[in-house]
Amino acid sequence: MSFDRILPFDRVLNFRDFGGWETSDGATVTRGKLYRSASFHDATDDDIAKLNAMELRFLVDLRRPEERKHEPSRWESEATRMIFDDEGAGGHALPPHFLALMQSDLTPQSTRDYMVSLYREIPFDPRLIRLYRDWFNELGEGGAGVIHCAAGKDRTGIGCALTLFALGVPEDAIFADYDFTNQAVDLEKRMPRIQARMEERLGRTLDPAALRPMLGVHVDYLRAALDVIEAQHGAVGGYMETVLGVGARERDALRHALTA
């Protein structure tokens, strides 16, 4: 995995180009078109200037309404179409992963079990389905885009995996792109700050060992998502066509536009 995929920013994490992979038929996914990232709520003025200079045509924000309200993005651009889904927007309800951390029997295993269950739910979340469909529709229109959530690893990770699948990238490379978050973000360095922020919001002390499975990614998580997709639709392609509206014709068009 090449670290030149990572674009350095002051306060925007896990921003990287997930093009460049070779497809099963020997083509290569175009670089400079497909980006993934964590959120932009902490972006500096220099970060925003750099983002604007990239001439990104569209952005899909996968975060829930309460996340967007609690940590609004600092990046606004008339040149970039900002897509999000605030249907059913409420107040400052705690995100599901915060609720999981409030379990009295919180252990590394219980956290890992929660992550696996979360990944089984993400592909069938109606709000995320709408946003994944928006992402693929925008890809079909051309130009460069970025897909992100809060940390840019779970909801974003599944969206990127589906994108690479649509482009004909082999599964081992799809998993490698997903797992690269563990190298792209220095979790051990960030752990104290993340833990302190979570403890303040939850009002309880957290065990770093129990928190760690939630902060990184693990191939078992993505495997769980793909397994449930295949169990319900026979194959990832069946899910993409039936649920996301990305059938063989749409995938061929994407490959024509985004591989060489």
Buried (B, 14 or more C-beta within 10 A) or exposed (E): EEEEBBBEBEEBBBBBBBBBBBBEEEBBBBBEBBBBBBBBBBBEEEBBEBBBEBEBBBBBBBBBBBBBBBBEBBBEBEEBBEBBBBEEEEEEBBBEBEEBBEEEEBEBEBBBEBBBEBBBEBBBBEBBBBBBBBBBBBBEEEBBBBBBBBBBBBBBBBBBBBBBBBBBBBBEBBBBBBBBBBEBBEBEEEBEEBBEEBBEBBEEEBEEEBBBBBBBBBEEBBBBBBBBBBEEBEEBBBBBBEBBEBEEEBBEBBBEBBBE
